[in-house]
């Protein structure tokens, strides 16, 4: 069965997306949970150890605190409180830290450092899975054992104000609540005022036991303008006033003889130097944790904050309130909180924590008895029993005290070891779904590779032996074998597998497809073997040699693509992948420069070449001065590769990305500082003018006017939000949110896209006019450029400007004049697209995703446009280069229709190779802890790239069909 190359790769990519989705479903593990479905209860508390007799009664120490106030300040980095500027940022809190009755800690949050997983960690004590990054957009109710459920069950009256993620996680737990949306990041004022307005009345009341406040303003400021913004310190001072108000109210209400209060000030995650979060950098995982209570000793001065895990807060609060510890908690109680209690109570608290951790260890590890922490806990428990025996006998000697302190130390060591072992065991992977998805994707990749000679041939057709494979005996045997394996795995699996939960119809379709793909692979390999070519009277060497005549540039493109794929095996290369693409892009420019020099200096051009360079003028007549045009063309072609190198060097300095050097200052930080606002304004205006000049050449006069007004609206929006200044603007005191200006730009974007779509549809349905089709494509591309210019931050406009400039020069003087074929042009576009992804400031780290662009022009949170705008901004580089490839190949009149198929095939292959290799790599390294902070975001990026490529290839196929129909007519 012969099919066009574009149809073939579209089919492959669609099924590849399905395979990747199946793999991702298995890759994102289910977090460690106890096998017991019910929650912990007070009746389940273990007996107090006692040696030499029956177990002692289930003695529970008295709760440490009567009232609890938890104040979560979103994105509260530890240096905001404990750093050199802590006295200016939060003076009252810093005074309490230095001289008050407090305990201060740097609480380490585990990646992914986004709000919903962090709230799960704070309330359950468990380490959420990476899939919670996706679920963060729409948090479901939390069903596993947690601190809030335990408090409600114990009769605690809970009030909540703040981030509505809490309300979605705990829909029926609060006596009173008022939630505010956490995704509308443009608002950093009202979102906090809606919390603070309840404080005065609530603090005067006595009808609550637990008060939870979650402030979002600081996090929103970070997303908008970063941690060093002029808005940051006023917001921290506002939070400091809230701490002072709560603390003063709690002190005034404290009664003699009653249990003390506890005020907890903490952050759910930190903030990177760019203002985002989600990754594993020190600035993102190190959060401030301050525990304030009169039961603690007063400090004599500033002490270095201790380091604890964020999940340690869960068992600490549970024991402090007299509640059972959540079953799935991997945290250990913070010893400083217990220091003022009796030695017996301290040992009992640690024993309860150790018992809970040991039970979780039994459920999550088959060989739990070999764990060092489990053995240490058993030894400590036995020593605790001996100590209790002496204690109950009335022994009051110093030996008993020293013995108790030794048992205390043993408990702490055991808790630390068990907590560490459980934290490393991140979760249970669905290996069956992962392997099924991996095999699925790998089969498709091999078919894509084997079809390469036919797909890139002059006919651009692939002969797939589908019918012969479906009628062969191996196909039916493979179906039986795979079905038997599926039944065996699903009946013997200890944990539920997603693939096993599918209906038998879907499973049989997957089994039949995989078996058919394997038979097709065997048939295609057999056709490539030497004896197949000898049967048809051809020698293998001549056949392969005619198909694979590689130039120096081909070798570079092939070696660079393969080398990049192999580099993904190292986490350092994944973290610093931008360096690989910068190197490949520089090498490509040098290779192209060599080809230009060879063309204009080393090759002897005949009369035919002279005629080739006599280009027609705009009126259609031959140019009057062909020699002058040839001369200028030669030097412009020679200048294009060095100019591209200069542009790449400038763009590299705009945004520091990656991991190792992301903290270093860059030109972007310099431009965004308030003292250089005039420079940024002039640069933004110049870039917008240049963008117009580069784009308007391909547009109709209506689109040109819309483009000019739209770019003016872009500058007005940036001035409205305070990034740049108008010449007559002297005060920034009354900055607007730019909603009106952004909507003004959206109108022109939609207008240009509508005009381009109309021309494109007319060219395919009514007139079959190639020129009209080309203009429609370029107008759609212009609309995307206008939208991207609105979404890009002001200091990133030079990146967009350089992108368009390089595209224009390369298309005019390199790809066309050097007669590069569609495959070479496609690979170059792919390389440039990948490099521009990093020129924007992106990295393989979720923290570099700028979610603030999702709310440009919106007055409230609307999920669909927010997600689309954020994705468009993130993938603007690859998307613009892919769209330019479509426009370029479709507008080249001298190219045959198969050029579009060749471009589509190469683009699909370039995306499939790293995606398949990455899936295999992650499967092999699934038990390594570092893949969560490094490989998981990269896998999501690769999946998004495959989806993007599938859409582009489908569009390629549509354009090819249109090209064919117009050629016939």
Secondary structure, 3 states (H helix, E strand, C coil): CEEEHHHHHHHHHHHHHHHHHHHHHHHCCEECCCCCCCCCCHHHCCCCCCCCCCCCCCCCCCCCEEEEEEEEECCCEHHHHHCCCHHHHCHHHHHHHHHCCEEEEEEECCCCCCHHHHHHHHHHCCCCCCCHHHHCCCCCCCCCCCHHHHHHHCCCCEEEEEECHHHHHCCCCCCEEEEECCCCCCCCCHHHHHHHCCHHHHHHCCCCCEEEEEECHHHHHHHHHCCCCHHHHHHHHHHHHHHHHHHHHHHHCCCCCCCEEEEEEECCCCCCCCCCCCCCCHHHHEEEEEEECCCCCCCCCCCCCEEEECCHHHHHHHHHCCCCCCCCCCCCCCHHHHCCCCHHHHHHHHHHHHHHHHHHHHHHCCCHHHCHHHHHHHHHHHHHHHHHHHHHCCCCCHHHHHHHHHHHHHHHHHHHHHHHHHHHCCEECCHHHHHHHHHHHHHHHHHHHHCHHHHCCCCCEEECCHHHHHCCHHHHHHHHHHHHHHHHHHHHCCCCCHHHHCCHHHHHHHHHHHHHHHHHHHHHHHHHCHHHHHHCCCCHHHHHHHHCCCCHHHHHHHHHHHHHHHHCCCHHHHHCHHHHHHHHHHHHHHHHHHHHHHHHHHCCCCHHHHHHHCCECCCCCECCCHHHHHHHHHHHHHHHHHHHHHHHHHHHHHCCCCCCCCCCCCHHHHHHCHHHHHHHHHHHHHHHHHHHHHHHHHCCHHHHHHHHHHHHHHHHHHHHCCCCCCCCCCCCCCCCCCHHHHHHHHHHHHHHHHHHHHHHHHHHHCCCCHHHHHHHHHHHHHHHHHHHHHHCCHHHHHHHHHHHHHHHHHHHHHHCCCCCCHHHHHHHHHHHHHHHHHHCCCCCCHHHCCHHHHHCCCCCCCHHHHHHHHHHHHCHHHHHHHHHHHHHHHHCCCCCCHHHHHHHHHHHHHHHHHHHHHHHHHHHCCCCHHHCCCHHHHHHHHHHHHHHHHHHHHHHHHHHHHHHHHHHC
